[in-house]
Amino acid sequence: MKLVIQRVKHASVMVEGKVVGEIEKGFLILVGVTHTDTQENADYLAKKLCALRIFEDENGKMNLSVKDVGGSLLIVSQFTLYANCNNGNRPSFIEAARPELAEPLYEYFCSKCEEQNVKVQKGIFGADMKVNLLNDGPVTLVLEK
């Protein structure tokens, strides 16, 4: 499981012209699932994500978590995180899990984040989504388990 985490001032996701998820200060998280991912991977990443200290404290140091600042999460599924672009010019997505494995793990991951007492908004799995964000910093990290 791979997460791309962006610290944001605000973010939203639209499907068919309607906002389906929206947050103010927090993280926009793009989530990719591969064939070997398990609930244990999701458990680890949910805990790690919610404890990451990448918000600035009163001294300007990255020392506060999303929970510490009362932030939220906008979690969006993105199978293209497992694109392989090594051969040719057209990406291969064979490393991305099929929807029947990826969707339940995505939903499980979202529920585990909610269990960390953080407000969670989501995109719609498999939908054509339009994501809007104001990156804060910018700060972008990748977590993988």
C-alpha positions as CSV (number, residue, x, y, z in Angstrom):
1,M,0.0,0.0,0.0
2,K,1.3,3.4,-1.0
3,L,0.3,6.8,0.3
4,V,1.1,10.2,-1.2
5,I,0.4,12.7,1.5
6,Q,0.0,16.4,0.8
7,R,-0.3,18.9,3.7
8,V,-3.1,21.3,2.6
9,K,-4.8,24.5,3.6
10,H,-8.0,23.0,1.9
11,A,-8.9,20.3,-0.5
12,S,-11.9,18.9,-2.2
13,V,-12.9,16.1,-4.6
14,M,-15.7,16.3,-7.2
15,V,-17.5,13.5,-9.1
16,E,-19.9,14.4,-11.9
17,G,-19.8,18.1,-10.9
18,K,-20.7,17.5,-7.3
19,V,-18.4,17.9,-4.3
20,V,-18.2,14.5,-2.5
21,G,-15.5,15.2,-0.1
22,E,-14.0,18.5,1.3
23,I,-11.7,19.5,4.1
24,E,-9.9,22.5,5.4
25,K,-6.5,22.2,7.1
26,G,-5.2,18.7,7.0
27,F,-3.9,16.0,4.5
28,L,-5.0,15.1,1.0
29,I,-4.0,11.4,0.8
30,L,-3.8,9.5,-2.5
31,V,-4.0,5.7,-1.8
32,G,-2.7,3.0,-4.1
33,V,-3.2,-0.7,-3.3
34,T,-1.1,-3.5,-4.8
35,H,-1.7,-7.3,-4.9
36,T,0.2,-8.2,-1.7
37,D,-1.4,-5.6,0.6
38,T,-3.2,-6.7,3.7
39,Q,-5.3,-5.2,6.6
40,E,-2.0,-5.2,8.6
41,N,-0.5,-2.8,6.0
42,A,-3.5,-0.5,6.3
43,D,-3.4,-0.7,10.1
44,Y,0.2,0.4,10.2
45,L,-0.2,3.2,7.7
46,A,-3.3,4.6,9.3
47,K,-1.5,4.9,12.7
48,K,1.6,6.3,11.1
49,L,-0.3,8.8,9.0
50,C,-2.3,10.2,11.9
51,A,0.8,10.5,14.1
52,L,3.1,12.2,11.4
53,R,4.4,15.4,12.9
54,I,4.5,17.6,9.8
55,F,2.6,20.7,10.9
56,E,4.6,23.6,12.4
57,D,4.6,24.4,16.1
58,E,4.9,27.8,17.6
59,N,8.6,27.8,16.8
60,G,8.1,27.0,13.1
61,K,9.4,23.4,13.5
62,M,7.5,20.5,12.0
63,N,6.4,19.0,15.3
64,L,2.6,18.7,15.3
65,S,0.4,15.9,13.9
66,V,-2.9,16.3,12.1
67,K,-4.7,15.4,15.3
68,D,-2.7,18.1,17.2
69,V,-3.9,20.8,14.9
70,G,-7.5,19.6,14.6
71,G,-7.0,18.8,10.9
72,S,-8.9,16.4,8.7
73,L,-8.1,13.9,6.0
74,L,-9.4,13.7,2.4
75,I,-8.6,10.2,1.2
76,V,-8.7,9.4,-2.5
77,S,-8.1,6.1,-4.2
78,Q,-5.5,6.2,-7.0
79,F,-4.4,3.0,-8.7
80,T,-2.0,4.9,-10.9
81,L,0.4,5.1,-7.9
82,Y,1.4,1.6,-8.9
83,A,2.1,2.5,-12.6
84,N,5.3,1.0,-14.1
85,C,6.8,3.4,-16.6
86,N,10.1,1.5,-17.2
87,N,9.3,0.1,-20.6
88,G,8.0,2.2,-23.5
89,N,5.9,5.3,-23.1
90,R,2.6,3.7,-22.0
91,P,2.4,2.9,-18.2
92,S,1.6,-0.6,-17.1
93,F,-0.7,-1.0,-14.2
94,I,-0.3,-4.7,-13.5
95,E,1.2,-3.9,-10.1
96,A,-2.1,-2.2,-9.0
97,A,-4.5,-4.5,-7.2
98,R,-7.8,-5.4,-9.0
99,P,-10.8,-3.5,-7.7
100,E,-12.2,-6.5,-5.8
101,L,-9.1,-6.4,-3.5
102,A,-8.3,-2.7,-3.6
103,E,-11.8,-1.3,-2.8
104,P,-12.3,-3.2,0.5
105,L,-8.7,-2.3,1.6
106,Y,-9.3,1.3,0.7
107,E,-12.5,1.4,2.7
108,Y,-10.8,-0.5,5.6
109,F,-7.9,2.0,5.6
110,C,-10.4,4.9,5.7
111,S,-12.2,3.3,8.7
112,K,-8.9,2.8,10.5
113,C,-8.1,6.5,10.1
114,E,-11.5,7.4,11.5
115,E,-10.6,5.2,14.5
116,Q,-7.6,7.5,15.1
117,N,-10.2,10.2,16.0
118,V,-9.5,12.3,12.9
119,K,-12.3,13.6,10.6
120,V,-12.2,11.7,7.3
121,Q,-13.7,12.7,4.0
122,K,-13.4,10.4,0.9
123,G,-13.5,10.3,-2.8
124,I,-15.5,7.6,-4.6
125,F,-13.6,4.5,-5.4
126,G,-13.2,4.0,-9.2
127,A,-15.0,7.2,-10.1
128,D,-13.6,9.9,-12.4
129,M,-12.6,12.4,-9.8
130,K,-11.5,16.0,-10.0
131,V,-9.3,16.9,-7.0
132,N,-8.7,20.5,-6.0
133,L,-6.2,21.5,-3.3
134,L,-4.1,24.3,-1.9
135,N,-0.8,22.6,-0.9
136,D,0.7,24.0,2.3
137,G,4.4,24.4,2.1
138,P,4.4,22.6,-0.2
139,V,4.8,19.5,1.9
140,T,4.4,16.2,0.1
141,L,5.5,12.8,1.5
142,V,5.3,9.2,0.4
143,L,4.6,6.4,2.9
144,E,4.7,2.7,1.8
145,K,4.2,-0.5,3.6
